[in-house]
Amino acid sequence: MASRPYKASRYLKNPQDRAAYLNEVLESGDFNAFLLALKNLAETSEADFATHFGDENVKSPNLTHLNTFLHDLGLRLSIDVFQPANIV
């Protein structure tokens, strides 16, 4: 059996899986990985990464573009409390 390249977009078909994927990438703290994850998610739907971010905005997307893109994927921005382990 021949192998084929792994494509995250094959497995991220619903908003719950997409949200879990993005949250895991965000936990890494790697902004470039986050941008790659957004591109991977664009492959899962009709959302067009280039339309939302364009070449000039890829390195510093603004929140409006990010929010619209996430809405197209059935997701939304959210803020959560960060509590390092050593803080009670």
C-alpha positions in Angstrom: 0.0 0.0 0.0 1.4 3.3 -1.0 1.6 6.1 1.6 0.3 9.5 1.0 1.2 12.8 2.6 -0.6 13.8 5.8 -3.0 16.7 5.3 -4.7 18.1 8.4 -7.5 19.3 6.3 -8.7 15.7 5.7 -9.5 15.3 9.4 -10.7 18.8 10.4 -14.3 18.6 9.1 -16.3 20.1 11.9 -16.0 23.2 14.1 -15.2 21.2 17.2 -12.1 19.6 15.6 -11.0 22.9 14.0 -11.2 24.6 17.4 -9.3 21.9 19.2 -6.6 22.0 16.4 -6.2 25.8 16.6 -6.1 25.7 20.5 -3.3 23.1 20.4 -1.3 25.2 18.0 -1.8 28.3 20.0 -0.5 26.5 23.1 2.8 26.1 21.3 3.3 29.8 21.2 4.7 29.6 17.7 3.1 32.3 15.5 4.3 30.8 12.3 2.7 27.4 13.3 -0.5 29.3 13.9 -0.5 30.9 10.5 0.2 27.4 8.9 -2.7 26.0 11.0 -5.0 28.8 9.6 -3.9 27.9 6.0 -4.6 24.2 6.8 -8.1 25.1 8.0 -8.7 27.1 4.9 -8.3 23.8 2.9 -11.2 22.3 5.0 -13.8 24.7 3.8 -14.7 27.4 1.3 -12.9 30.0 3.4 -10.1 31.5 1.3 -7.0 32.4 3.3 -5.6 34.8 0.7 -8.9 36.7 0.6 -8.9 37.3 4.3 -5.2 37.9 4.8 -3.5 38.6 1.5 0.2 38.5 1.0 0.7 41.8 2.7 -1.1 40.7 5.9 0.2 37.2 6.3 3.0 38.2 8.8 0.7 40.5 10.8 -3.0 39.7 10.3 -5.3 42.1 12.0 -8.1 40.9 14.3 -10.8 41.9 11.9 -9.4 39.6 9.2 -8.8 36.8 11.7 -12.3 37.1 13.2 -14.0 37.1 9.8 -11.9 34.1 8.6 -12.8 32.2 11.8 -16.5 32.9 11.4 -16.3 31.5 7.9 -15.0 28.3 9.5 -17.7 28.2 12.1 -15.4 29.4 14.9 -15.0 32.6 17.0 -12.4 34.4 18.9 -12.4 33.9 22.7 -10.3 35.0 25.6 -9.6 32.7 28.5 -7.8 33.1 31.9 -4.2 32.2 31.8 -3.1 30.8 35.1 0.5 29.4 35.3 0.9 26.4 37.6 2.7 28.3 40.3 -0.2 30.8 40.8 -3.0 29.8 43.1 
